[in-house]
Amino acid sequence: MLSVEVEGTTYLSLSWAEVEEYTSDLAERIHSTYKPDTLLAVMKGGAVIGVLVADRLSISRVYTVNLRSYEKVGLRGGVEVYQKPSKESVVAKRVLIVDDIVDSGQSLTTVIQLTREYGAKEVRSATLLIKESAECIPDYYSHRVRGWVFYPWEVREACEEIYAKIGDVERAKKILTAGLGFPQREVDRILAKVM
């Protein structure tokens, strides 16, 4: 995991290889104590992790819930649920809720509560990462982190955030590629659009 400090904010980035490694670790932890028959992935980041976990645990019933709790990096808003799973997808099922990270825990708490209200037989939660400041700890996680995390599928978000923070394209490119490990070609393509 790469780390860089920019204007007082710590940013972390995971490579695809680290995502795969951490997901395998997470799946092993889950498999040792829980046999879910349904996986509910929290969109967007949880969808990627959810599919990887479902594959490793041979879970064929995978559903999504779409919500948002952030407007911008580091600024928290209320939880807004855009798309709920159908009640039929979770009722009387052993459900594993998967997300990419727990920051405050608002999103995870909301989805757990919704899933229980829909009549799930058992509900457990898993995230790849949790922030050290998390108020809600999932049943399973791979690593604790301190800082803002960018995943390899968040190149645009990382570019926009770093550029907005410093306002210098060349410095942003250096931070994004050398500091956070994003591909030069993608960084150049995205930053060309903001200039």
FIMIGU-572996 format. One line per field, with one value per residue: x negated, y, z negated of N, C-alpha, C in turn; residue number from 1. Coordinates in Angstrom, 1 decimal, decimal comma. Atoms other than C-alpha are relative to their C-alpha. Layout:
BEGIN
n.X: c(X ...) .
n.Y: c(Y ...) .
n.Z: c(Z ...) .
ca.X: c(X ...) .
ca.Y: c(Y ...) .
ca.Z: c(Z ...) .
c.X: c(X ...) .
c.Y: c(Y ...) .
c.Z: c(Z ...) .
n: c(NUM ...) .
***
This chain:
BEGIN
n.X: c(-0,9 0,8 -0,5 0,5 -0,6 -0,3 -0,7 -0,6 -0,8 0,7 -0,7 0,5 -0,5 0,2 0,1 -0,9 0,6 -0,3 -1,5 -0,1 0,6 -0,9 -1,3 0,2 0,1 -1,3 -0,8 0,4 -0,6 -1,4 -0,3 0,4 -1,1 -1,4 -0,3 -1,1 -0,5 -0,3 0,9 -0,6 1,1 -0,3 0,5 0,7 1,2 -0,4 -0,4 1,3 0,4 -1,1 0,2 1,2 -0,3 -1,0 0,7 0,9 -0,9 -1,0 -1,3 -0,6 -1,0 0,7 -0,9 0,6 -0,7 0,7 -0,1 1,2 0,1 1,0 -0,2 1,4 1,0 0,1 -1,2 -1,1 -1,3 -0,9 0,0 -1,1 -0,1 -0,5 -0,6 0,0 -0,2 -1,4 -0,1 0,2 1,4 0,6 -0,9 0,4 1,3 1,2 0,5 1,3 0,0 1,4 0,3 1,5 0,6 -0,9 0,6 -0,7 -0,8 -1,4 -0,5 -0,1 -1,1 -1,3 -0,2 -0,3 -1,4 -1,0 0,0 -0,7 -1,4 -0,5 -0,3 1,1 0,2 1,3 0,7 1,3 0,6 1,4 0,6 1,4 0,7 -0,7 0,7 0,3 -1,0 -1,3 -0,9 -0,7 1,0 -0,7 0,4 1,2 0,7 1,4 1,0 -0,3 0,8 -0,2 0,2 -1,0 0,4 -0,4 0,1 0,5 -1,1 -0,4 1,0 -0,6 -0,2 1,3 0,5 -0,8 0,3 1,4 0,1 -0,8 0,7 1,2 -0,1 1,2 -0,2 1,3 0,2 -1,0 0,5 1,1 -0,6 -0,9 0,8 1,1 -0,4 -1,2 0,1 -1,0 0,6 0,3 -0,9 -1,3 0,1 0,1 -1,2 -1,0 0,4 -0,1 -1,4 -0,3 0,8) .
n.Y: c(-1,2 -1,2 -1,1 -1,3 -1,1 -1,2 -1,1 0,4 1,1 1,2 0,8 1,3 0,7 1,4 0,6 1,1 1,2 -0,1 0,2 1,5 0,6 -0,3 0,7 1,4 0,0 -0,3 1,1 1,0 -0,4 0,2 1,4 0,8 0,0 -0,4 0,6 -0,7 0,5 -1,2 -1,1 -1,3 -0,9 -1,5 -0,7 0,5 0,7 1,3 0,9 0,6 0,9 1,0 1,1 0,8 0,8 1,0 1,1 0,8 0,8 0,7 -0,5 -0,4 -1,1 -1,3 -1,1 -1,3 -1,1 -1,2 -1,1 -0,9 -0,7 -1,0 -0,9 -0,2 0,7 -0,5 -0,7 1,0 -0,5 1,0 1,2 0,0 1,3 -0,2 1,3 1,0 1,3 0,4 0,8 1,5 0,3 0,2 0,6 1,3 0,4 -0,4 -1,1 -0,6 -1,4 -0,3 -1,3 -0,1 -0,6 -0,7 -1,2 -0,2 1,1 -0,4 0,8 1,4 0,1 -0,2 1,2 1,1 -0,2 0,2 1,5 0,7 -0,3 0,8 1,3 0,9 1,0 -0,4 -1,1 -0,3 -1,0 0,1 -1,0 0,2 -0,9 -0,9 -1,1 0,1 -0,8 0,6 0,2 1,3 1,0 1,1 1,3 0,4 -1,0 0,4 -0,9 -1,3 -1,0 -1,4 -0,8 0,1 1,1 0,1 1,3 -0,1 -0,3 -1,4 -0,9 -1,4 -0,6 -0,4 -1,1 -1,2 -0,4 -0,5 -1,3 -1,0 -0,3 -0,8 -1,0 0,1 1,2 0,8 0,6 1,0 1,1 0,7 0,6 1,0 1,1 0,4 0,2 0,9 1,2 0,0 0,1 -1,3 -0,3 -0,3 -1,3 -1,0 -0,1 -0,6 -1,4 -0,8 -0,5 -1,0 -1,2) .
n.Z: c(0,0 -0,1 0,8 -0,3 0,8 -0,9 0,7 1,3 -0,2 -0,4 -1,0 -0,2 -1,2 -0,1 -1,3 -0,2 0,7 1,4 0,1 -0,1 1,2 1,2 -0,2 0,4 1,5 0,5 -0,3 0,9 1,3 0,0 -0,2 1,2 1,0 -0,5 -1,3 -0,6 -1,3 -0,7 0,2 -0,3 -0,2 0,1 -1,1 -1,2 0,3 0,6 -1,1 -0,5 1,1 0,1 -1,1 0,4 1,1 -0,4 -0,7 0,9 0,9 -0,9 0,3 -1,3 0,1 0,3 -0,3 0,3 0,6 -0,4 0,9 0,1 1,2 -0,2 -1,2 -0,4 0,8 1,4 0,5 0,2 0,0 0,4 -0,9 -0,9 -0,7 -1,4 -0,5 1,0 -0,6 0,2 1,3 -0,3 -0,2 1,3 1,0 0,5 -0,6 0,7 -0,9 0,2 -0,5 -0,3 -0,5 -0,1 1,2 1,0 0,5 1,2 0,2 -0,3 -1,1 0,4 0,9 -0,7 -0,8 0,9 0,6 -1,1 -0,2 1,1 -0,2 -1,1 0,4 -0,1 1,0 0,7 -0,7 0,4 -0,9 -0,3 -0,8 -0,2 0,9 0,9 0,5 1,4 0,7 -0,3 1,1 -0,2 -0,4 -0,7 0,6 -0,7 -0,8 -0,2 0,5 0,5 -0,6 0,5 -1,2 -1,0 -0,9 -1,4 -0,6 -1,4 -0,9 0,3 -0,6 -0,3 1,3 0,5 -0,8 0,3 1,3 0,1 -0,8 0,7 1,3 -0,2 -1,1 -0,9 -0,8 -0,1 1,4 0,1 -0,8 0,8 1,2 -0,4 -0,7 0,9 1,4 0,2 -0,8 -1,1 -1,3 -0,6 -1,2 0,5 0,7 -1,1 -0,7 0,9 0,3 -1,2 -0,1 1,0 -0,3) .
ca.X: c(0,0 -1,5 -1,1 -1,6 -1,0 0,6 1,4 2,0 4,0 2,7 3,7 3,2 3,5 3,9 2,7 4,8 2,4 3,0 6,8 6,5 4,3 6,5 9,6 8,2 7,3 10,8 12,5 10,4 11,5 15,1 15,0 13,5 16,7 19,6 21,3 23,4 25,8 26,4 24,0 25,2 22,6 22,6 22,2 19,8 16,6 18,3 19,4 15,8 14,9 18,3 17,7 14,2 15,4 18,4 16,1 13,7 16,7 18,7 21,7 24,0 26,7 25,1 27,2 26,5 27,6 26,8 26,2 23,9 22,6 19,9 20,3 16,5 13,3 13,3 16,7 19,4 23,0 26,1 26,6 28,9 30,2 30,7 31,5 32,6 32,4 35,7 37,0 37,1 33,4 32,6 35,6 34,7 31,2 27,7 26,5 23,0 22,9 19,7 18,2 14,7 14,1 15,7 15,0 17,5 19,7 22,9 23,3 22,7 25,0 27,8 27,4 27,3 30,5 32,3 31,3 32,5 35,8 36,2 36,2 32,7 32,0 28,5 26,5 22,8 20,6 17,2 15,0 11,6 10,4 11,5 10,4 8,8 11,5 14,4 17,3 18,9 16,5 17,6 17,5 14,7 12,0 8,5 6,6 6,9 5,8 5,3 5,8 8,0 7,9 7,9 8,6 7,1 10,6 10,7 8,2 10,5 11,5 7,9 6,9 9,7 9,0 5,2 5,5 8,2 6,0 2,9 3,9 0,7 1,1 -2,6 -2,9 0,4 -0,9 -4,0 -2,0 0,5 -2,1 -5,2 -3,5 -0,3 -1,2 1,5 0,8 -0,8 1,3 4,6 3,5 2,4 5,7 7,9 5,9 5,9 9,7 9,5 7,0) .
ca.Y: c(0,0 3,3 6,4 10,1 13,3 16,2 19,5 17,8 14,9 11,3 9,4 5,7 3,6 -0,1 -2,0 -4,6 -7,3 -5,9 -5,9 -9,6 -10,5 -8,7 -10,2 -13,7 -13,0 -11,6 -14,6 -17,0 -15,2 -15,4 -19,1 -20,2 -19,2 -18,3 -20,0 -17,3 -18,2 -14,6 -11,7 -8,1 -5,8 -2,0 0,0 1,2 0,0 -2,9 -4,3 -5,0 -6,6 -8,4 -10,2 -11,2 -12,5 -14,3 -16,1 -17,2 -18,4 -19,9 -17,7 -17,5 -15,2 -11,7 -8,6 -4,9 -2,0 1,5 4,3 7,2 8,8 11,1 14,2 14,8 13,2 13,7 15,4 13,2 13,7 11,7 8,2 8,2 4,8 4,9 1,2 -1,3 -5,0 -6,8 -8,4 -11,8 -11,6 -11,6 -13,0 -16,1 -16,1 -16,0 -12,7 -11,4 -7,6 -6,6 -3,1 -1,8 0,2 1,4 5,0 6,1 3,1 5,0 3,2 -0,3 0,3 1,5 -1,6 -4,0 -2,5 -2,6 -6,3 -7,3 -5,4 -7,4 -10,6 -12,0 -15,2 -14,0 -10,9 -10,5 -7,8 -7,7 -5,0 -5,0 -2,1 -0,2 3,2 3,4 5,9 3,6 3,6 0,4 -2,6 -5,2 -8,9 -9,4 -7,2 -7,5 -4,4 -1,2 2,0 5,7 8,1 8,5 5,3 5,2 1,9 1,0 1,5 5,1 6,8 9,7 10,3 10,4 12,7 15,2 15,2 15,6 18,3 20,2 20,0 21,5 23,2 22,2 19,7 18,6 18,2 16,3 14,0 13,2 12,6 10,4 8,3 8,2 8,6 6,6 4,3 5,2 4,5 7,5 7,2 7,2 10,1 12,1 11,4 12,4 15,5 16,7 17,1 19,3 21,8) .
ca.Z: c(0,0 1,1 -1,0 -0,4 -2,5 -0,5 -2,2 -5,6 -4,2 -4,1 -0,9 -0,5 2,7 3,2 6,2 7,9 6,5 3,0 3,5 4,6 1,6 -1,0 0,5 0,2 -3,4 -4,0 -2,4 -4,5 -7,7 -6,7 -5,5 -8,9 -10,8 -8,5 -5,6 -3,9 -1,1 0,0 0,5 0,5 2,0 1,1 4,3 5,7 4,1 2,3 5,7 6,8 3,4 3,3 6,6 5,5 2,2 3,7 6,1 3,3 1,2 4,1 3,3 6,4 5,0 5,2 4,9 4,5 2,4 3,7 1,3 0,7 -2,4 -0,9 1,3 1,5 0,2 -3,6 -3,8 -5,3 -4,6 -5,6 -4,2 -1,2 0,1 3,9 4,6 2,0 2,5 2,8 -0,4 1,4 2,0 -1,8 -3,7 -5,7 -4,2 -5,8 -4,4 -4,1 -3,6 -1,8 -1,3 -0,5 -3,6 -6,9 -7,6 -10,2 -9,8 -8,9 -5,6 -7,0 -9,9 -7,6 -5,3 -8,3 -9,8 -6,4 -5,9 -9,3 -8,7 -5,5 -7,5 -7,0 -9,0 -9,9 -9,0 -9,1 -7,6 -5,9 -4,5 -3,0 -5,1 -8,2 -9,3 -12,7 -13,6 -12,6 -15,0 -13,6 -13,3 -10,7 -11,7 -9,2 -7,8 -6,4 -7,4 -9,5 -7,9 -8,7 -5,8 -2,7 -0,5 3,3 5,0 8,4 10,0 8,6 10,9 11,9 8,3 7,2 10,0 9,3 5,6 5,8 8,5 6,5 3,4 5,0 8,2 10,1 12,9 13,1 9,3 9,3 12,0 9,9 6,7 8,5 10,5 8,3 5,0 5,4 8,2 10,7 14,4 16,1 19,3 17,3 15,1 18,2 19,9 16,9 16,0 19,6 19,2 16,1 17,6) .
c.X: c(-0,9 0,7 -0,7 0,7 0,1 0,7 0,7 0,9 -0,8 0,9 -0,7 0,6 -0,3 -0,2 1,0 -0,5 0,3 1,5 0,2 -0,5 0,9 1,3 -0,1 -0,1 1,4 0,9 -0,4 0,6 1,5 0,3 -0,3 1,2 1,4 0,2 1,2 0,6 0,4 -1,0 0,7 -1,2 0,5 -0,7 -0,7 -1,2 0,2 0,3 -1,2 -0,4 1,0 -0,2 -1,2 0,2 1,0 -0,7 -0,8 0,9 1,0 1,4 0,6 1,1 -0,7 1,0 -0,7 0,9 -0,8 0,3 -1,2 0,0 -1,1 0,4 -1,4 -0,9 -0,1 1,2 1,1 1,3 0,9 0,0 1,3 0,1 0,7 0,8 -0,1 0,1 1,5 0,0 -0,2 -1,4 -0,7 0,8 -0,4 -1,3 -1,1 -0,7 -1,3 0,0 -1,5 -0,2 -1,5 -0,6 1,1 -0,8 0,7 0,9 1,5 0,6 0,2 1,1 1,4 0,3 0,3 1,4 1,0 0,1 0,7 1,5 0,7 0,1 -1,2 -0,1 -1,2 -0,7 -1,4 -0,6 -1,5 -0,4 -1,5 -0,8 0,9 -0,9 -0,2 1,1 1,4 0,8 0,7 -1,1 0,8 -0,5 -1,3 -0,6 -1,4 -1,0 0,6 -0,9 0,2 -0,3 1,2 -0,5 0,5 -0,2 -0,5 1,1 0,4 -1,0 0,5 0,2 -1,3 -0,6 0,7 -0,3 -1,4 -0,1 0,7 -0,8 -1,2 0,0 -1,1 0,0 -1,3 -0,3 1,1 -0,3 -1,0 0,5 0,8 -0,8 -1,1 0,4 1,1 0,1 1,0 -0,7 -0,1 1,0 1,4 0,0 -0,1 1,4 1,1 -0,4 0,0 1,4 0,3 -0,8 0,8) .
c.Y: c(1,2 1,1 1,3 1,1 1,2 1,0 -0,5 -1,2 -1,2 -0,8 -1,3 -0,5 -1,5 -0,4 -1,1 -1,3 0,1 -0,3 -1,5 -0,7 0,2 -0,7 -1,5 -0,2 0,2 -1,3 -1,2 0,2 -0,4 -1,5 -0,8 0,0 0,3 -0,6 0,8 -0,6 1,1 1,1 1,2 1,0 1,5 0,7 1,2 -0,9 -1,4 -1,0 -0,8 -1,1 -1,1 -1,1 -0,8 -1,0 -1,1 -1,1 -0,9 -0,9 -0,8 0,4 0,4 1,1 1,3 1,1 1,3 0,9 1,3 1,2 0,9 0,7 1,1 0,9 0,2 -0,7 0,7 0,8 -1,0 0,7 -1,1 -1,2 0,1 -1,3 0,2 -1,2 -1,0 -1,4 -0,4 -0,8 -1,5 -0,4 -0,3 -0,7 -1,4 -0,5 0,4 1,0 0,5 1,4 0,3 1,5 0,1 0,5 0,5 1,2 0,3 -1,2 0,3 -0,9 -1,5 -0,2 0,1 -1,3 -1,2 0,1 -0,3 -1,5 -0,7 0,3 -0,8 -1,5 -1,0 -1,0 0,4 1,0 0,1 0,9 -0,2 1,1 -0,3 0,7 0,6 1,1 -0,2 0,7 -0,6 -0,2 -1,3 -0,9 -1,2 -1,3 -0,5 1,1 -0,5 0,9 1,3 1,0 1,4 0,8 -0,3 -1,1 0,2 -1,4 0,1 0,3 1,5 1,0 1,4 0,7 0,5 1,2 1,3 0,5 0,6 1,4 1,1 0,4 1,0 1,0 0,0 -1,3 -0,9 -0,6 -1,1 -1,3 -0,8 -0,7 -1,3 -1,3 -0,6 -0,3 -1,0 -1,1 -0,1 0,0 1,4 0,4 0,4 1,4 1,2 0,3 0,7 1,5 0,9 0,6 1,1 1,3 0,9) .
c.Z: c(0,0 -0,8 0,3 -0,8 1,0 -0,8 -1,3 0,1 0,4 1,0 0,1 1,3 -0,1 1,4 0,2 -0,7 -1,5 -0,3 0,0 -1,3 -1,2 0,1 -0,3 -1,5 -0,6 0,1 -0,9 -1,4 -0,1 0,1 -1,3 -1,0 0,5 1,4 0,6 1,3 0,9 -0,3 0,5 0,1 -0,1 1,2 -0,4 -0,4 -0,5 1,1 0,5 -1,1 -0,1 1,0 -0,3 -1,1 0,3 0,8 -0,9 -0,9 0,7 -0,4 1,4 -0,1 -0,5 0,4 -0,4 -0,7 0,4 -0,9 0,1 -1,3 0,1 1,2 0,6 -0,9 -1,4 -0,5 -0,1 0,0 -0,6 1,0 0,8 0,8 1,3 0,5 -1,2 0,6 -0,2 -1,3 0,3 0,1 -1,4 -1,0 -0,2 0,6 -1,0 0,9 -0,5 0,7 0,3 0,5 0,1 -1,2 -1,0 -0,4 -1,4 -0,4 0,2 1,1 -0,4 -1,0 0,6 0,8 -1,0 -0,5 1,1 0,3 -1,1 0,1 1,1 -0,4 0,2 -1,2 -0,9 0,8 -0,6 1,1 0,2 0,9 0,2 -1,0 -1,0 -0,4 -1,5 -0,9 0,1 -1,3 0,0 0,6 0,7 -0,7 0,6 0,7 0,2 -0,7 -0,6 0,7 -0,6 1,3 1,0 1,0 1,4 0,4 1,4 1,0 -0,3 0,5 0,2 -1,3 -0,6 0,7 -0,3 -1,4 -0,2 0,7 -0,8 -1,2 0,3 1,2 1,0 0,7 -0,1 -1,4 -0,3 0,7 -0,8 -1,2 0,4 0,6 -1,0 -1,4 -0,3 1,0 1,1 1,4 0,7 1,1 -0,5 -0,7 1,0 0,7 -0,8 -0,3 1,2 0,1 -1,0 0,2 0,9) .
n: c(1 2 3 4 5 6 7 8 9 10 11 12 13 14 15 16 17 18 19 20 21 22 23 24 25 26 27 28 29 30 31 32 33 34 35 36 37 38 39 40 41 42 43 44 45 46 47 48 49 50 51 52 53 54 55 56 57 58 59 60 61 62 63 64 65 66 67 68 69 70 71 72 73 74 75 76 77 78 79 80 81 82 83 84 85 86 87 88 89 90 91 92 93 94 95 96 97 98 99 100 101 102 103 104 105 106 107 108 109 110 111 112 113 114 115 116 117 118 119 120 121 122 123 124 125 126 127 128 129 130 131 132 133 134 135 136 137 138 139 140 141 142 143 144 145 146 147 148 149 150 151 152 153 154 155 156 157 158 159 160 161 162 163 164 165 166 167 168 169 170 171 172 173 174 175 176 177 178 179 180 181 182 183 184 185 186 187 188 189 190 191 192 193 194 195) .
***
